[in-house]
Amino acid sequence: MKKEIIEKIVNLNSQFYQKFGEQFSATRGRIQPGVRKILEGIGRDLSILDLGCGNGEFARQLADAGHTAPYLGVDFSLPLLKDAMQVPEHFPANFLELDITSPDWSAISGQYPVITSFATLHHIPGEETRLKILQNVYERLAPDGQFIFSNWQFLNSERLRKRIQSWDIVNINENDLDENDYLLDWRRGGTGYRYAHQYSEEELAHLAKMSGFKVVDSFYSDGATGNLGLYQIWEKR
């Protein structure tokens, strides 16, 4: 994908989450079943780097579960980060404004035994951008750590398929995009548009291999049909 198209898509999603951050946060008052399953398997004494932390509901659930180790939530949406900071005072959480598509992650120091990224990577356009993010994840993951993430499987829902719109709306030529790149609309508090990519297990296996990881677990969860989220756990090879 051309650099200028990547930049245009990143800007599109950035504008969406700045403009509709409050409305989006209002629809995320609980964690998904797949995230709950992951949460129950994370040791309470393991520090966590959470990429795309959103409104912080995962952090609040960790606090409720008695998690004691430091947590760093990262997001680029100020409205979402504002909500994310509403965590119990006893929970050792910090939050950082950062666009993970930026190559500069110097604000995140050290290594973490657990790095999570729920419903975030499907908003990242272009393989080159994804591999740069995964390189940054690799560098910040402890040697025996786990990278745990989920990706939206919106094509598995007839209702969500109806949200797919023409790229002409945002002045992007469909021929400049990769396979399984889509534009979806948003209808709460106004009309908005955001980019999303539907990953397959094969594509994720390719990205894992290219970035020095191995897939150690993969499962589907969420939604009435139990297949609206594809969850994976990666470790360093």
PyMOL commands that set and color helices and strands:
alter all, ss='L'
color gray80, all
select helices_A, chain A and resi 3-19+21-26+33-40+57-64+78-84+121-123+127-140+154-156+158-161+167-170+174-176+201-210
alter helices_A, ss='H'
color red, helices_A
select strands_A, chain A and resi 48-51+71-75+93-97+112-118+141-152+164-165+181-186+192-197+213-221+229-236
alter strands_A, ss='S'
color yellow, strands_A
deselect
rebuild
show_as cartoon
